[in-house]
């Protein structure tokens, strides 16, 4: 699994979460994390911009993503990155996910089955 870069997303509370950014075809081991599928584009200033498409959390990220067809979903819902924020504590992970969803309101979270 080759990380491309890091990006910081701020939640609605103002808390910052530093995510590692990976290509869609990355294979992950099992670890607890908040994950975000994003559409990365380049701004006029040459800097990368990420638009949240879906935000979730899992105690076993590798298993969660391996059972889904991420590449097929990416084509359908137009995302091109997997961003990962590692957090072992279940309560903190759930709080971070809720905080980020509240701020970014990703359209993919409104779909019953984004990863199909």
ABEGO torsion letter per residue (X at the ends): XBBABBBBBBBAAGBBBBBBBBBAABBBBBBBBBBBBBBBBBBAAGBBBBBBABBBBBABAAAAAAABBAAAAAAAAGBABBBBBBBABAAAAAAAAAAAAAAAGBAAAABABABX
